Structure formats: C-alpha cells, structure tokens
C-alpha cells in the first residue's frame, strides 16, 4: 500500500480536474500514486453518488493509480471533527506517502477549503505517536507524517506558489476528467441532464486555457498550480527552473 504521492479530494473528480496531470507526470517517472476521496459527491446536480464511485474507479484504472479509496463522508455536510480526522489518519499511515496533494485552501465551493483544513490537520496528527489507529487486521499502525503537503488550485484563480509542467500529459488528463461522464459534456445526444457550471461544451476549452495561463508565467505550455502554507525551500539555485 505504500505510495510516493497520496492525492486527496473531497469530491470524486476534484483530483482529476486539478492535479491529475501532475500525478500522470510522476507515474511516468516511476512514482506510485494513491487516491482518496472523502465523499461520493452525492449532492451534485448531475449523476449520483453510486455512479460517481464507478466513474472514479474507471478514472483511477486509466491513470494507473495504486489504489483509490472513499471515506463516505457526507457531501456538503461533513464536519471538521475528531471523528473525520481519525478516518483520514489510517489511510496516511497505511500508505506512508512522501507527498500529499489536497483541496484548495479556499474556493467557491465551501467543501474545498474545509477539506483542505481537515487534511492538513490529519497530516500533522498522523505523526503523533499517542494517537492510536489500527489497520484492517487490527494491528496498531506506526505514526507517519508526509514530508510535504501541497494544495492544488481549483475554481477560483489564485496566485500559485509553484506550478508543474503537464504539457506532455494534458490530453490524458482530459481522458481522466471525461471518465466522469455524468458530470461533463460528452455530446448533445447523450447529455439529457440539467446543466451546471462545468457541464457546458466550452468547459474543456476553459480548462485548457487555465493550464496555458499558469504555464505561461513559468515558460511552460501547460501547467497545474499549487499553494502551500509554508516557505518553499531548495537546496541550491539549480533546483529552480
């Protein structure tokens, strides 16, 4: 179960929309990736919770993720609580990621910022030896704290702390997004549900434009953007591009 990167999203498709290009890039480099959704997105206008779980599994298979889990929290009404932190910690300790990617620090959807705080604190508490959790066999888990937590940028445009070049993986990112057929525009003939801000014909054009905007500032064609709540450090200037 150990992975190099654990990507966490409050809704299925948060990861695909915001950081899947980065995950694809690292998988291509031989890194391992795990995925964790906090809810099934059951309050979404289109589709249903059970359908989105199927779509999420299909996307994970296309990506080549080592696993995808869902914690079954209440979409829209999950709370920042000890109980929910204690649901996340066992996944962190079991998969022992070096890096965790999480929802935006603040965003249009209130779930995103709340999930960011929940995951950030779970990362910290996962490193405390006096918080006891157990694996599926009932064995006490070892404490684990990832080396880094980065928050992917979502709906609202934010000034990134850094961006990742995803140019070579952009088209496969769109393949992962479109695995969520219930949420996004496929064709006029297939689309019979109510429209949403992300279900229009032009949404993928928008996503492509966002990638170009973030990439342009760093001299890249397409990029995904991230924030962090600490100072970014490098060992030497040649680590920067």
MARBA-3410 file (N, C-alpha, C, O; in Angstrom, 1 decimal):
241
0.8,-1.2,0.0,0.0,0.0,0.0,0.8,1.3,0.0,0.3,2.3,-0.3 ~ 2.1,1.2,0.3,2.9,2.4,0.4,3.0,3.0,-1.0,3.2,2.4,-2.0 ~ 2.8,4.4,-1.0,2.9,5.1,-2.3,3.8,6.3,-2.1,4.0,6.8,-1.0 ~ 4.3,6.9,-3.2,5.1,8.1,-3.1,4.2,9.3,-2.9,4.6,10.3,-2.2 ~ 3.0,9.4,-3.6,2.1,10.5,-3.5,0.7,10.0,-3.2,0.2,9.1,-3.8
0.1,10.7,-2.2,-1.3,10.4,-2.0,-2.1,11.7,-2.3,-1.9,12.8,-1.7 ~ -3.0,11.6,-3.3,-3.8,12.8,-3.7,-5.2,12.6,-3.0,-5.8,11.5,-3.2 ~ -5.7,13.6,-2.4,-6.9,13.6,-1.7,-7.9,14.7,-2.2,-7.5,15.8,-2.4 ~ -9.1,14.3,-2.5,-10.1,15.2,-2.9,-11.4,15.0,-2.1,-11.7,13.9,-1.8 ~ -12.1,16.1,-1.9,-13.4,15.9,-1.1,-14.5,15.3,-2.0,-15.3,14.6,-1.5
-14.4,15.6,-3.3,-15.4,15.0,-4.3,-14.6,14.2,-5.3,-13.6,14.6,-5.8 ~ -15.2,13.1,-5.8,-14.6,12.4,-6.9,-14.6,13.4,-8.1,-15.7,14.0,-8.4 ~ -13.6,13.5,-8.8,-13.2,14.4,-9.9,-12.5,15.6,-9.5,-11.9,16.3,-10.4 ~ -12.4,16.0,-8.2,-11.5,17.1,-7.8,-10.1,16.8,-8.2,-9.4,17.7,-8.7 ~ -9.6,15.6,-7.9,-8.2,15.3,-8.3,-8.0,15.4,-9.8,-7.0,15.9,-10.2
-9.0,14.8,-10.5,-8.8,14.8,-12.0,-8.7,16.2,-12.6,-7.9,16.5,-13.4 ~ -9.6,17.0,-12.1,-9.7,18.4,-12.6,-8.5,19.2,-12.3,-8.1,20.1,-13.0 ~ -7.9,19.0,-11.1,-6.9,20.0,-10.6,-5.5,19.5,-10.5,-4.6,20.3,-10.6 ~ -5.2,18.2,-10.4,-3.8,17.8,-10.2,-3.5,16.5,-10.9,-2.4,15.9,-10.7 ~ -4.4,16.0,-11.8,-4.2,14.7,-12.4,-3.0,14.7,-13.4,-2.3,13.7,-13.6
-2.8,15.9,-14.0,-1.6,16.0,-14.9,-0.3,15.8,-14.2,0.6,15.1,-14.7 ~ -0.3,16.4,-13.0,0.9,16.2,-12.1,1.1,14.8,-11.7,2.2,14.3,-11.7 ~ 0.0,14.1,-11.4,0.1,12.7,-11.0,0.5,11.8,-12.2,1.4,10.9,-12.0 ~ 0.0,12.1,-13.3,0.4,11.3,-14.5,1.9,11.5,-14.8,2.6,10.6,-15.2 ~ 2.4,12.7,-14.6,3.8,13.0,-14.9,4.7,12.2,-13.9,5.7,11.6,-14.4
4.3,12.1,-12.7,5.1,11.4,-11.7,5.0,9.8,-11.9,5.9,9.1,-11.6 ~ 3.8,9.4,-12.3,3.6,8.0,-12.6,4.5,7.6,-13.8,5.2,6.5,-13.7 ~ 4.6,8.5,-14.8,5.5,8.2,-15.9,7.0,8.2,-15.5,7.8,7.5,-16.2 ~ 7.3,8.8,-14.4,8.7,8.8,-13.9,8.9,7.6,-12.9,10.0,7.5,-12.4 ~ 7.9,6.8,-12.8,8.1,5.6,-11.9,7.6,5.7,-10.5,7.8,4.8,-9.7
7.0,6.9,-10.2,6.5,7.1,-8.8,5.1,6.4,-8.7,4.4,6.1,-9.7 ~ 4.8,6.0,-7.5,3.5,5.4,-7.2,2.5,6.4,-6.6,2.9,7.3,-5.9 ~ 1.2,6.3,-6.9,0.2,7.3,-6.5,-1.0,6.5,-6.0,-1.5,5.6,-6.5 ~ -1.5,7.0,-4.9,-2.8,6.6,-4.3,-3.8,7.7,-4.3,-3.4,8.9,-4.3 ~ -5.1,7.4,-4.4,-6.1,8.4,-4.5,-7.1,8.2,-3.3,-7.5,7.0,-3.0
-7.6,9.2,-2.7,-8.5,9.2,-1.6,-9.6,10.2,-1.8,-9.3,11.4,-1.9 ~ -10.9,9.8,-1.9,-12.0,10.8,-2.0,-12.7,10.7,-0.6,-12.9,9.7,0.0 ~ -13.0,11.9,-0.1,-13.7,12.0,1.2,-15.2,11.7,1.1,-15.8,11.1,2.0 ~ -15.8,12.1,0.0,-17.3,11.9,-0.2,-17.5,11.2,-1.6,-16.6,11.1,-2.4 ~ -18.7,10.8,-1.9,-19.0,10.3,-3.2,-19.6,11.4,-4.1,-20.1,11.1,-5.2
-19.7,12.7,-3.6,-20.2,13.8,-4.4,-21.7,13.6,-4.6,-22.2,14.0,-5.7 ~ -22.4,13.0,-3.7,-23.8,12.7,-3.9,-24.8,13.9,-4.0,-25.9,13.7,-4.4 ~ -24.3,15.1,-3.6,-25.2,16.3,-3.7,-25.0,16.9,-5.1,-25.7,17.9,-5.4 ~ -24.2,16.4,-6.0,-24.0,17.0,-7.3,-25.3,17.0,-8.1,-26.1,16.1,-8.0 ~ -25.5,18.1,-8.9,-26.7,18.2,-9.7,-26.9,17.0,-10.6,-28.0,16.6,-10.9
-25.8,16.6,-11.2,-25.8,15.6,-12.2,-25.3,14.2,-11.6,-24.5,14.2,-10.7 ~ -25.8,13.1,-12.2,-25.4,11.8,-11.7,-25.9,11.5,-10.3,-26.9,12.0,-9.9 ~ -25.1,10.6,-9.7,-25.5,10.2,-8.3,-24.2,9.7,-7.6,-23.2,9.5,-8.3 ~ -24.3,9.5,-6.3,-23.1,9.0,-5.6,-22.6,7.7,-6.1,-21.4,7.6,-6.4 ~ -23.5,6.7,-6.2,-23.0,5.4,-6.7,-22.4,5.4,-8.1,-21.4,4.7,-8.4
-23.0,6.2,-9.0,-22.5,6.4,-10.3,-21.1,7.0,-10.3,-20.2,6.6,-11.0 ~ -20.9,8.0,-9.5,-19.6,8.7,-9.4,-18.5,7.8,-8.8,-17.3,7.9,-9.1 ~ -18.9,6.9,-7.9,-17.9,5.9,-7.4,-17.4,5.0,-8.6,-16.3,4.7,-8.6 ~ -18.3,4.6,-9.5,-18.0,3.8,-10.6,-17.0,4.6,-11.5,-16.0,4.1,-12.0 ~ -17.4,5.8,-11.8,-16.6,6.7,-12.7,-15.2,6.9,-12.0,-14.2,6.9,-12.8
-15.2,7.1,-10.7,-13.9,7.3,-10.0,-13.0,6.1,-10.2,-11.8,6.2,-10.4 ~ -13.6,4.9,-10.1,-12.8,3.7,-10.2,-12.2,3.6,-11.6,-11.1,3.1,-11.8 ~ -13.1,3.9,-12.6,-12.6,3.9,-14.0,-11.5,4.8,-14.3,-10.5,4.5,-14.9 ~ -11.6,6.0,-13.7,-10.5,7.0,-13.9,-9.2,6.6,-13.3,-8.1,6.7,-13.8 ~ -9.3,6.0,-12.0,-8.1,5.5,-11.4,-7.4,4.4,-12.2,-6.2,4.4,-12.2
-8.2,3.6,-12.8,-7.6,2.5,-13.6,-6.9,3.1,-14.8,-5.8,2.7,-15.2 ~ -7.5,4.1,-15.5,-6.9,4.7,-16.6,-5.6,5.4,-16.2,-4.6,5.3,-16.9 ~ -5.6,6.1,-15.0,-4.4,6.8,-14.5,-3.3,5.8,-14.2,-2.1,6.2,-14.4 ~ -3.6,4.6,-13.7,-2.6,3.7,-13.2,-2.3,3.9,-11.8,-1.2,3.6,-11.3 ~ -3.3,4.4,-11.0,-3.1,4.6,-9.6,-3.0,3.3,-8.9,-3.6,2.3,-9.3
-2.3,3.2,-7.8,-2.1,2.0,-7.0,-3.4,1.6,-6.3,-3.7,0.4,-6.1 ~ -4.2,2.6,-5.9,-5.4,2.3,-5.2,-6.3,3.6,-5.2,-5.8,4.7,-5.4 ~ -7.6,3.4,-5.0,-8.5,4.6,-4.8,-9.5,4.1,-3.7,-10.1,3.1,-3.8 ~ -9.6,5.0,-2.7,-10.5,4.7,-1.6,-11.4,5.8,-1.4,-11.2,7.0,-1.9 ~ -12.6,5.6,-0.7,-13.6,6.6,-0.5,-14.0,6.4,1.0,-14.3,5.3,1.4
-14.0,7.6,1.7,-14.3,7.5,3.2,-15.8,7.7,3.5,-16.2,7.5,4.6 ~ -16.6,8.0,2.5,-18.0,8.0,2.7,-18.5,9.1,3.6,-19.6,9.0,4.3 ~ -17.8,10.2,3.7,-18.3,11.4,4.5,-19.4,12.0,3.8,-19.7,11.7,2.6 ~ -20.2,12.8,4.5,-21.4,13.4,3.9,-21.1,14.6,3.0,-20.5,15.6,3.5 ~ -21.3,14.5,1.7,-21.1,15.6,0.8,-21.8,16.9,1.3,-23.0,16.8,1.5
-21.1,18.0,1.4,-21.7,19.2,1.7,-21.9,19.4,3.2,-21.9,20.6,3.7 ~ -22.0,18.4,4.0,-22.3,18.5,5.4,-21.3,17.7,6.3,-21.5,17.6,7.5 ~ -20.2,17.3,5.7,-19.1,16.7,6.6,-18.6,17.8,7.5,-18.5,19.0,7.1 ~ -18.2,17.4,8.7,-17.7,18.4,9.6,-16.2,18.3,9.9,-15.6,17.3,9.7 ~ -15.6,19.4,10.3,-14.3,19.4,10.8,-14.4,18.8,12.2,-14.9,19.5,13.1
-14.0,17.6,12.4,-14.2,16.9,13.7,-13.1,15.9,13.9,-12.4,15.5,13.0 ~ -12.9,15.5,15.2,-12.0,14.5,15.5,-12.3,13.2,14.8,-11.4,12.5,14.3 ~ -13.6,12.9,14.7,-14.0,11.6,14.1,-13.6,11.6,12.6,-13.1,10.5,12.2 ~ -13.7,12.7,11.9,-13.3,12.7,10.5,-11.8,12.7,10.3,-11.3,12.1,9.4 ~ -11.1,13.4,11.2,-9.6,13.3,11.2,-9.1,11.9,11.4,-8.2,11.4,10.7
-9.8,11.2,12.3,-9.4,9.8,12.6,-9.8,8.8,11.5,-9.4,7.7,11.5 ~ -10.6,9.3,10.5,-10.9,8.5,9.3,-9.7,8.6,8.3,-9.4,7.7,7.6 ~ -9.1,9.8,8.3,-8.1,10.1,7.3,-6.7,9.5,7.7,-6.0,9.0,6.9 ~ -6.4,9.6,9.0,-5.1,9.2,9.5,-4.7,7.8,9.2,-3.6,7.5,8.8 ~ -5.6,6.8,9.3,-5.2,5.4,9.0,-4.8,5.2,7.5,-3.9,4.4,7.2
-5.4,6.0,6.6,-5.0,5.9,5.2,-3.6,6.5,5.0,-2.8,5.9,4.3 ~ -3.3,7.6,5.7,-2.0,8.2,5.6,-1.0,7.2,6.2,0.1,7.0,5.6 ~ -1.2,6.6,7.3,-0.3,5.7,8.0,-0.1,4.4,7.2,1.0,3.8,7.1 ~ -1.2,4.0,6.5,-1.1,2.8,5.8,-0.3,2.9,4.5,0.5,2.1,4.1 ~ -0.5,4.1,3.8,0.1,4.3,2.5,1.5,5.0,2.6,2.2,5.0,1.7
1.7,5.7,3.7,3.0,6.3,4.0,3.5,7.2,2.9,4.7,6.9,2.4 ~ 2.8,8.1,2.4,3.2,8.9,1.3,4.3,9.9,1.7,4.3,10.4,2.8 ~ 5.2,10.2,0.8,6.1,11.3,1.0,5.5,12.7,0.8,5.8,13.6,1.5 ~ 4.5,12.7,-0.2,3.8,14.0,-0.5,2.3,13.7,-0.5,1.9,12.7,-1.0 ~ 1.6,14.7,0.0,0.1,14.7,-0.1,-0.3,15.9,-0.9,0.1,17.0,-0.6
-1.3,15.7,-1.8,-1.9,16.8,-2.5,-3.4,16.9,-2.0,-4.0,15.8,-1.9 ~ -3.8,18.1,-1.7,-5.1,18.2,-1.1,-5.9,19.4,-1.8,-5.3,20.2,-2.6 ~ -7.1,19.5,-1.4,-8.0,20.6,-2.0,-7.5,22.0,-1.7,-6.6,22.2,-0.9 ~ -8.0,22.9,-2.5,-7.6,24.3,-2.4,-7.8,24.9,-1.0,-8.8,24.5,-0.3 ~ -6.9,25.8,-0.6,-7.0,26.5,0.7,-8.3,27.2,0.9,-8.9,27.2,2.0
-8.9,27.8,-0.1,-10.2,28.4,-0.1,-10.7,28.4,-1.5,-9.9,28.4,-2.5 ~ -12.1,28.4,-1.7,-12.6,28.2,-3.1,-14.1,28.6,-3.1,-14.7,28.8,-2.0 ~ -14.6,28.6,-4.3,-16.1,28.8,-4.5,-16.9,27.8,-3.7,-17.9,28.2,-3.0 ~ -16.6,26.5,-3.8,-17.3,25.5,-3.1,-16.8,25.4,-1.7,-15.6,25.2,-1.5 ~ -17.7,25.6,-0.7,-17.2,25.6,0.7,-16.6,24.3,1.2,-15.8,24.3,2.1
-16.9,23.2,0.5,-16.3,21.9,0.9,-14.8,21.9,0.7,-14.1,21.3,1.4 ~ -14.4,22.7,-0.3,-12.9,22.6,-0.7,-12.0,23.1,0.4,-11.1,22.4,0.8 ~ -12.3,24.3,0.9,-11.5,24.9,1.9,-11.6,24.1,3.2,-10.6,23.9,3.9 ~ -12.8,23.6,3.5,-13.0,22.8,4.8,-12.2,21.5,4.7,-11.6,21.1,5.7 ~ -12.2,20.9,3.5,-11.5,19.7,3.3,-9.9,19.9,3.4,-9.2,19.1,3.9
-9.5,21.1,2.9,-8.1,21.4,3.0,-7.6,21.5,4.4,-6.5,20.9,4.7 ~ -8.4,22.1,5.3,-8.0,22.2,6.7,-8.1,20.8,7.3,-7.2,20.5,8.1 ~ -9.1,20.0,7.0,-9.2,18.7,7.6,-8.0,17.8,7.3,-7.5,17.1,8.1 ~ -7.6,17.8,6.0,-6.5,17.0,5.6,-5.2,17.5,6.1,-4.3,16.7,6.6 ~ -5.0,18.8,6.2,-3.8,19.4,6.7,-3.6,19.0,8.2,-2.5,18.6,8.6
-4.6,19.0,8.9,-4.5,18.7,10.3,-4.3,17.2,10.5,-3.6,16.7,11.4 ~ -5.0,16.4,9.7,-4.8,14.9,9.7,-3.3,14.6,9.4,-2.8,13.7,10.0 ~ -2.7,15.3,8.5,-1.3,15.1,8.2,-0.4,15.3,9.5,0.5,14.5,9.8 ~ -0.7,16.4,10.2,0.0,16.7,11.4,-0.2,15.6,12.5,0.7,15.0,13.1 ~ -1.5,15.3,12.8,-1.8,14.4,13.9,-1.4,13.0,13.5,-1.2,12.2,14.4
-1.2,12.7,12.3,-0.8,11.3,11.9,0.6,11.1,12.3,1.1,9.9,12.5 ~ 1.4,12.1,12.6,2.7,12.0,13.1,2.9,11.9,14.6,4.0,11.8,15.1 ~ 1.8,11.9,15.3,1.8,11.9,16.8,1.7,10.5,17.3,0.7,9.8,17.0 ~ 2.6,10.0,18.1,2.6,8.6,18.5,1.5,8.3,19.5,1.1,7.1,19.6 ~ 1.0,9.3,20.2,-0.1,9.0,21.2,-1.5,8.9,20.6,-2.4,8.7,21.3
-1.6,9.2,19.3,-2.9,9.0,18.6,-2.8,7.6,18.0,-2.0,7.3,17.1 ~ -3.6,6.7,18.5,-3.5,5.3,18.1,-4.6,4.9,17.1,-5.8,5.2,17.2 ~ -4.2,4.3,16.0,-5.1,3.8,14.9,-4.7,2.4,14.6,-3.6,2.0,14.9 ~ -5.6,1.7,13.9,-5.4,0.3,13.6,-5.6,0.0,12.1,-6.4,0.7,11.5 ~ -4.9,-0.9,11.6,-5.1,-1.3,10.2,-6.3,-2.3,10.1,-6.9,-2.6,11.1
-6.5,-2.8,8.9,-7.7,-3.6,8.7,-7.6,-5.0,9.4,-8.6,-5.6,9.6 ~ -6.4,-5.4,9.8,-6.2,-6.6,10.6,-6.2,-6.4,12.1,-6.0,-7.3,12.9 ~ -6.4,-5.1,12.5,-6.5,-4.8,13.9,-5.1,-4.5,14.5,-5.0,-4.4,15.7 ~ -4.1,-4.4,13.7,-2.7,-4.1,14.2,-2.5,-2.6,14.4,-3.0,-1.8,13.6 ~ -1.8,-2.2,15.4,-1.6,-0.8,15.7,-0.7,-0.3,14.6,0.3,-0.9,14.2
-1.0,0.9,14.0,-0.3,1.5,12.9,0.9,2.3,13.5,0.7,2.9,14.6 ~ 2.0,2.4,12.7,3.0,3.3,13.1,2.7,4.7,12.7,2.0,4.9,11.7 ~ 3.2,5.7,13.4,2.9,7.1,13.1,3.6,7.4,11.8,4.6,6.8,11.5 ~ 3.0,8.3,11.1,3.6,8.8,9.8,3.2,10.2,9.5,2.0,10.5,9.5 ~ 4.1,11.0,9.1,3.8,12.4,8.7,4.5,12.6,7.3,5.7,12.4,7.2
3.8,13.0,6.3,4.4,13.2,5.0,5.4,14.4,5.0,5.3,15.2,5.9 ~ 6.3,14.3,4.1,7.4,15.4,4.1,6.8,16.7,3.6,7.3,17.8,4.0 ~ 5.7,16.6,2.7,5.2,17.8,2.2,3.7,17.7,1.9,3.2,16.6,1.6 ~ 3.0,18.8,2.1,1.6,18.9,1.8,1.4,20.1,0.8,1.8,21.2,1.2 ~ 0.8,19.8,-0.3,0.6,20.9,-1.3,-0.9,20.9,-1.7,-1.6,19.9,-1.8
-1.5,22.1,-1.8,-2.9,22.3,-2.1,-3.0,22.7,-3.6,-2.5,23.8,-4.0 ~ -3.7,21.9,-4.3,-4.0,22.2,-5.7,-5.0,23.4,-5.8,-5.9,23.5,-5.0 ~ -4.9,24.2,-6.8,-5.8,25.3,-7.1,-7.0,24.8,-7.9,-6.8,24.0,-8.8 ~ -8.2,25.2,-7.5,-9.4,24.7,-8.1,-10.1,25.8,-8.9,-9.6,26.4,-9.8 ~ -11.4,26.1,-8.5,-12.2,27.0,-9.3,-11.7,28.5,-9.3,-11.6,29.1,-10.4
-11.4,29.0,-8.1,-11.0,30.4,-8.1,-9.5,30.6,-8.4,-8.7,29.8,-7.9 ~ -9.3,31.5,-9.3,-7.9,31.8,-9.6,-7.1,32.3,-8.5,-7.5,33.3,-7.9 ~ -6.0,31.7,-8.1,-5.2,32.1,-7.0,-3.8,32.3,-7.5,-3.4,31.6,-8.5 ~ -3.0,33.1,-6.9,-1.6,33.2,-7.3,-0.8,32.0,-6.7,-0.8,31.7,-5.5 ~ -0.3,31.2,-7.6,0.4,29.9,-7.2,1.7,30.2,-6.5,2.4,31.2,-6.8
2.1,29.3,-5.6,3.4,29.2,-5.1,4.4,28.5,-6.0,5.6,28.8,-6.0 ~ 3.9,27.6,-6.8,4.7,26.9,-7.8,3.7,26.2,-8.8,2.5,26.0,-8.5 ~ 4.2,25.9,-10.0,3.5,25.2,-11.0,4.3,24.0,-11.5,5.5,24.0,-11.4 ~ 3.5,23.0,-12.0,4.1,21.8,-12.5,3.8,21.7,-14.0,2.7,21.8,-14.4 ~ 4.8,21.5,-14.8,4.7,21.3,-16.2,3.9,20.0,-16.6,4.4,18.9,-16.2
2.8,20.1,-17.2,2.0,18.9,-17.5,1.8,18.8,-19.0,0.9,18.1,-19.5 ~ 2.5,19.5,-19.8,2.3,19.6,-21.2,2.2,18.3,-21.9,1.3,18.0,-22.7 ~ 3.1,17.3,-21.6,3.1,16.0,-22.2,1.9,15.2,-21.7,1.7,14.1,-22.3 ~ 1.2,15.6,-20.7,0.2,14.7,-20.1,-1.2,15.4,-20.2,-2.2,14.9,-19.6 ~ -1.3,16.5,-20.9,-2.6,17.2,-20.9,-3.7,16.4,-21.5,-4.8,16.4,-20.9
-3.5,15.8,-22.6,-4.6,15.0,-23.3,-5.1,13.9,-22.4,-6.3,13.6,-22.4 ~ -4.1,13.2,-21.8,-4.6,12.1,-20.9,-5.3,12.6,-19.7,-6.2,12.0,-19.2 ~ -4.9,13.8,-19.2,-5.7,14.4,-18.1,-7.1,14.6,-18.6,-8.0,14.3,-17.8 ~ -7.4,15.1,-19.8,-8.8,15.2,-20.2,-9.5,13.9,-20.3,-10.7,13.8,-20.1 ~ -8.7,12.8,-20.7,-9.3,11.5,-20.7,-9.8,11.1,-19.3,-10.9,10.5,-19.1
-9.0,11.4,-18.3,-9.4,11.1,-16.9,-10.6,11.9,-16.5,-11.5,11.4,-15.8 ~ -10.6,13.2,-16.8,-11.8,14.0,-16.5,-13.1,13.5,-17.1,-14.1,13.4,-16.5 ~ -13.0,13.1,-18.4,-14.2,12.6,-19.1,-14.6,11.2,-18.7,-15.6,10.7,-19.2 ~ -13.8,10.5,-17.9,-14.2,9.3,-17.3,-15.5,9.5,-16.4,-16.3,8.6,-16.2 ~ -15.6,10.8,-16.0,-16.8,11.2,-15.2,-17.9,11.6,-16.2,-18.2,12.8,-16.2
-18.4,10.7,-16.9,-19.4,11.0,-18.0,-20.6,11.7,-17.4,-21.3,12.5,-18.2 ~ -21.0,11.5,-16.2,-22.2,12.1,-15.7,-22.0,13.6,-15.4,-23.0,14.3,-15.3 ~ -20.8,14.0,-15.3,-20.5,15.4,-14.8,-20.2,16.4,-16.0,-20.4,17.6,-15.8 ~ -19.7,15.8,-17.1,-19.2,16.7,-18.1,-19.9,16.5,-19.5,-20.4,15.4,-19.7 ~ -19.8,17.4,-20.4,-20.4,17.3,-21.7,-19.7,16.3,-22.5,-18.5,16.3,-22.7
-20.5,15.4,-23.0,-20.0,14.3,-23.9,-20.5,14.6,-25.4,-19.7,14.7,-26.3 ~ -21.8,14.7,-25.5,-22.4,15.0,-26.8,-23.8,15.5,-26.6,-24.4,15.2,-25.6 ~ -24.4,16.2,-27.6,-25.8,16.6,-27.5,-26.7,15.5,-27.3,-27.7,15.6,-26.6 ~ -26.4,14.4,-28.0,-27.3,13.2,-28.0,-27.3,12.5,-26.6,-28.4,12.0,-26.2 ~ -26.2,12.5,-25.9,-26.0,11.8,-24.7,-26.4,12.7,-23.5,-26.7,12.1,-22.4
-26.3,14.0,-23.6,-26.5,14.9,-22.5,-28.0,15.2,-22.3,-28.5,16.1,-23.0 ~ -28.6,14.6,-21.3,-30.0,14.8,-21.0,-30.3,15.4,-19.7,-31.4,15.7,-19.3 ~ -29.2,15.7,-18.9,-29.3,16.2,-17.5,-29.3,17.7,-17.5,-29.0,18.4,-18.5 ~ -29.6,18.2,-16.3,-29.5,19.7,-16.1,-28.1,20.2,-16.2,-27.1,19.5,-15.9 ~ -27.9,21.4,-16.7,-26.6,22.0,-16.9,-26.1,22.5,-15.6,-26.8,22.9,-14.7
-24.7,22.5,-15.5,-24.0,23.1,-14.4,-22.9,23.9,-14.9,-22.6,23.9,-16.1 ~ -22.2,24.6,-14.0,-21.0,25.5,-14.5,-19.9,24.7,-15.1,-19.1,25.3,-15.8 ~ -19.9,23.3,-14.9,-18.8,22.6,-15.5,-19.3,21.6,-16.6,-18.5,20.8,-17.2 ~ -20.6,21.7,-17.0,-21.1,20.7,-17.9,-21.2,21.2,-19.3,-21.7,20.5,-20.2 ~ -20.9,22.5,-19.5,-21.1,23.1,-20.9,-20.0,22.6,-21.9,-19.0,22.1,-21.5
-20.3,22.8,-23.2,-19.4,22.4,-24.3,-18.1,23.1,-24.1,-17.1,22.5,-24.5 ~ -18.1,24.3,-23.6,-16.9,25.1,-23.6,-16.0,24.9,-22.4,-14.9,25.5,-22.2 ~ -16.4,24.0,-21.4,-15.6,23.8,-20.2,-14.2,23.3,-20.4,-13.3,23.8,-19.8 ~ -14.1,22.4,-21.3,-12.8,21.8,-21.6,-11.8,22.8,-22.2,-10.6,22.9,-22.0 ~ -12.4,23.7,-23.0,-11.6,24.8,-23.6,-11.2,25.7,-22.5,-10.0,26.2,-22.5
-12.0,26.0,-21.5,-11.7,26.8,-20.3,-10.5,26.1,-19.5,-9.6,26.7,-19.2 ~ -10.6,24.8,-19.3,-9.6,24.1,-18.6,-8.3,24.1,-19.3,-7.2,24.3,-18.7 ~ -8.3,24.0,-20.6,-7.1,24.2,-21.4,-6.5,25.6,-21.3,-5.3,25.7,-21.2 ~ -7.3,26.6,-21.3,-6.9,28.0,-21.1,-6.2,28.2,-19.8,-5.2,28.9,-19.7 ~ -6.8,27.6,-18.7,-6.3,27.8,-17.4,-4.9,27.2,-17.3,-4.0,27.8,-16.8
-4.7,26.0,-17.9,-3.4,25.4,-18.0,-2.4,26.2,-18.7,-1.2,26.3,-18.3 ~ -2.8,26.9,-19.8,-1.9,27.8,-20.5,-1.5,29.0,-19.7,-0.4,29.4,-19.7 ~ -2.5,29.6,-19.0,-2.2,30.8,-18.2,-1.2,30.4,-17.1,-0.2,31.2,-16.9 ~ -1.4,29.4,-16.4,-0.4,29.0,-15.3,0.9,28.6,-15.9,2.0,28.9,-15.3 ~ 0.9,28.0,-17.0,2.2,27.6,-17.7,3.0,28.7,-18.2,4.2,28.7,-18.1
2.3,29.7,-18.8,3.0,30.8,-19.4,3.9,31.6,-18.5,5.0,32.0,-18.9 ~ 3.4,31.8,-17.3,4.2,32.5,-16.3,5.6,31.9,-16.0,6.5,32.5,-15.6 ~ 5.6,30.5,-16.2,6.8,29.8,-15.9,7.6,29.3,-17.1,8.5,28.5,-17.0 ~ 7.1,29.8,-18.3,7.8,29.4,-19.5,7.4,28.0,-20.0,8.2,27.3,-20.7 ~ 6.2,27.5,-19.6,5.8,26.2,-19.9,4.5,26.3,-20.8,3.9,27.4,-20.8
4.2,25.3,-21.6,3.0,25.4,-22.4,1.7,25.2,-21.6,0.8,26.0,-21.7 ~ 1.7,24.2,-20.7,0.6,23.9,-19.9,1.1,23.5,-18.5,2.1,22.8,-18.4 ~ 0.4,24.0,-17.4,0.9,23.7,-16.1,-0.3,23.6,-15.1,-1.4,24.1,-15.4 ~ -0.1,22.9,-14.0,-1.1,22.9,-12.9,-0.4,23.6,-11.8,0.8,23.6,-11.6 ~ -1.3,24.3,-11.0,-0.8,25.2,-10.0,-1.1,24.8,-8.6,-2.1,24.2,-8.3
-0.2,25.1,-7.6,-0.3,24.7,-6.3,0.0,25.8,-5.3,0.8,26.7,-5.6 ~ -0.6,25.7,-4.1,-0.3,26.6,-3.0,0.3,25.8,-1.8,0.1,24.5,-1.8 ~ 1.0,26.4,-0.9,1.4,25.8,0.3,1.4,26.8,1.4,1.4,28.0,1.2 ~ 1.3,26.3,2.6,1.2,27.2,3.8,2.5,27.3,4.5,2.5,27.6,5.7 ~ 3.6,27.1,3.9,4.9,27.3,4.5,5.9,27.8,3.4,5.5,27.9,2.2
7.1,28.2,3.8,8.0,28.7,2.8,8.6,27.5,2.0,9.1,26.5,2.6 ~ 8.7,27.7,0.7,9.3,26.7,-0.2,10.8,26.9,-0.2,11.3,28.0,-0.4 ~ 11.5,25.8,0.1,13.0,25.9,0.1,13.6,24.9,-0.9,13.0,23.9,-1.2 ~ 14.7,25.3,-1.4,15.5,24.5,-2.3,16.9,24.4,-1.8,17.4,25.3,-1.1 ~ 17.6,23.2,-2.2,19.0,23.0,-1.7,20.0,23.9,-2.4,21.0,24.3,-1.8
19.7,24.2,-3.7,20.5,25.1,-4.4,19.8,25.7,-5.6,18.7,25.3,-5.9 ~ 20.3,26.8,-6.2,19.6,27.5,-7.2,19.3,26.7,-8.4,18.4,27.0,-9.2 ~ 20.0,25.6,-8.7,19.8,24.8,-9.9,18.6,23.9,-9.8,18.3,23.2,-10.7 ~ 18.0,23.8,-8.6,16.7,23.1,-8.4,15.6,23.9,-9.0,14.5,23.4,-9.2 ~ 15.8,25.2,-9.3,14.8,26.1,-9.8,14.9,26.2,-11.3,16.0,26.1,-11.9
13.7,26.3,-12.0,13.7,26.4,-13.5,13.0,27.7,-13.8,12.9,28.0,-15.0
END
